[in-house]
Amino acid sequence: MLESIHSPADLKKIPRDELLNLTNEIREELVRVVSENGGHLAANLGVVELTVALHRVFDCPADSIIFDVGHQAYVHKLLTGRREQFSTLRKHGGLSGFPKISESEYDAFGCGHSSTSVSAAIGIAAAKRLSGDDSYTVAVIGDGAFTGGMAYEALNNCAGNNKLIVILNDNTMSIARNVGAMDTYLNRFRNSGKYFRLKNGVKRFFLHIPLVGKGLVKLATRVKNGLKHLLVRENFFEHMGLSYYGPLDGNDEGLLETVLREAKEDGHCSVIHILTQKGKGYSFAEARPDLFHGIGRFDPATGEPYSSGGGNFSAAFGHAMCELARKDKRICAISAAMPDGTGLADFAEIFPERFFDVGIAEEHAVTFACGLARQGMKPVFAVYSTFAQRAYDQLIHDGALQNLPIVIALDRAGLVGEDGPTHHGIFDAAFLNQIPGFTVYSPETYRELETCLEQAVSLPSPAAVRYPRGKEAPCAMEAMFADDTLAVYDYGCDPAVVFYTYGRLSAEVRKAAETLQSNGISARVVRLIRIKPLDVSRLASFAQGARLLYFAEEGVREGGVSEALVSSFAEAGLCKDACVFIRAIAGQFPAHGTTRELLEDLGMTAEQMAKEAEGMVGSLAH
């Protein structure tokens, strides 16, 4: 049945009694593709019925559907002409794992971070109203996005948008279990779903009465609303001037269609509160929705992830945090709804009184950490680099300006692979470089991560430790010189080329230097462990006599470490006789694909950098 759907128009033709077969097929396809490609499975399994109902009730792309936390949009992709490409999901050159306006006219707004949908939907709805467009705008917010403050800022501006519908997909999960007062508040409503079925049964009965049926419905509605306001307190949404429907069974497609059609006729901005089961229809995901939130390749028959063997930087960070916390009772850990993803699950279990999960609220997390630090604690906020961008003002205003000793542990720094441009951590080195007072470390190994973290928590000022996704790379040779701030590797005597680099890219740079040596060109690699502040004179001393200074950075060029170092050399009159080249990410958002594929796209593989440097040295010789 799924193969017959090439657009939402085909979906509308399917008889209601055949929709169960369709939703089963969709779930089978989700499990098949995600088991092969990796991706976000549990949330998509939960929104199958909702997405089917949305596309049967609304007329996309004229009507706009915006999926918050865009990883909930896989079903939407399947039903909007992308089924034949679905096997390319998250692959290099294939479909994105998130809505993307350049990918399809059905993707009304792109996203990869949470709590943005209602704001975008209000803007789209307002523009439609101003241009005389009578179509609808629907925001699907949920999977924990309702714990983000931006959602409430937007709800405060919703009333008056009569062609706007907000669907709260309440699956009690963000990535870990939802936390906070709003989750407790929503729990009050989660057992009253029978009300709406009774209400609609009465409405249908009245409508079948000839001549006076519609009038009776209007009268009954006024009486019902009057009694409700007299006897029952309005809920949070109604106090904001919004019509509220729910809570409803979000995995009942027929009920959802009924409610969506009524909301269209309501004439007010509406909130539809639905309850869905994260992981529904796949027993392993139902049992472990946190594991199957975002998962790599796995065996669909057993639900077991294919092991890649060994640990990773997140696990190494979590282990280091536990060791430090055993020695110092002032150390606290903060997570923005991702204790497992950031390696803090063990810390949360061992030191529950010093672990704080604040939900998807990165801005709050940073200022909360500053409050802890102000009272003498040593807070460490573990967050993916891409999400730390959301707290830039707090890092400056609340942390650096007051010189408070907070530590930001930046997981997934650099390229993150298949999650793509919304999740690449390529901006942190540059934006931290601009903030006075911050000390920034970029370890290459697990052992260095432990050392850098220990140094960071001992500082009397703000600090960050950034590290990549995945595993450490094996170091092919011992450093000629190393301390806590840098390591130097020599490939031949009197180097003609000196590479400056840091972090994960160092492994590729060392291979490039080795290739140059085998081609008769001596090289040196200066690997920065502390990337801010920089000891400029000392770093320049390693380049004496070199013909080419090659700066390699797995981050944006503009404002990055390489530009800062080149500028400092020039201002100090150092290395004046050498040619300078920067290989970094400039003027683009890298696509999605494996890390190797992306490095090739960016000219950052060892082979590419060696060839580039050799060509430059040859040109200089002539």
DALINMO-V327480 format. One line per field, one symbol per residue. ss: DSSP state (H for helix, E for strand, - for the rest). phi: phi as a letter, one per 20 degrees, with the letter a starting at -180 (. if undefined). Layout:
ss = ???
phi = ???
This chain:
ss = -HHH---HHHHH---HHHHHHHHHHHHHHHHHHHHHH-E--HHHHH-HHHHHHHHHH------EEEE--HHH-HHHHHH---HHHHHH----------------------------HHHHHHHHHHHHHH------EEEEEE--HHH-HHHHHHH--------EEEEEEE--E---E---HHHHHHH------HHHHHHHHHHHHHH-----HHHHHHHHHHHHHHHHHHH----HHHH---EEEEEEE---HHHHHHHHHHHHHH---EEEEEE-------HHHHH-------E--E------E-------HHHHHHHHHHHHHHH---EEEEE---------HHHHHH-HHHEEE----HHHHHHHHHHHHH---EEEEEEEHHHHHHHHHHHHHHHH------EEEEE--E----------E--HHHHHH-----EEE----HHHHHHHHHHHHH----EEEE--------------EE---EEEEEE-----EEEEEEHHHHHHHHHHHHHHHH----EEEEEE-EEE---HHHHHH------EEEEEEEEE----HHHHHHHHHHHH------EEEEEEE---------HHHHHHH----HHHHHHHHHHHHHHHH-
phi = .ffeedagffffefggfdfffffffffffffffffedmqedgffffdffffffgfeeddeegfdddeflgfedffgffecndffeffegmegndffecgbfeebffefbeabdemdffgfffffffffffemeefeccdddrlnffeeffffgfgfdfgnefddcddeeedmcddeffcoffffffgfefccffgfffgffffffffeegmdgfffffffffffffffffdcffegfffendfdcpfcffddffffffffffffefncfcddeddcdfngncgffffcfffefccffbeffdmefffemmebfffffgffffffffecfefccccdmcfffenegfgffecgfddcdemfbfffgffgffffffdnedeceebfgfefgfdffffffeeffeleeecdeeflfnfdnffnffcfeddffffffeefnedcdcfdcfffgffffffffefebfbccdbefndfefefbfffbbbfdabccdcoelfecdedbamgfgffffffffffffendfbcdddeedeafdefffffffdfnfecdddcbeafffnfffffffffgffemdlfeefdbddbecmbdgfdqfgfffffgemdfgfffffffffffffffe
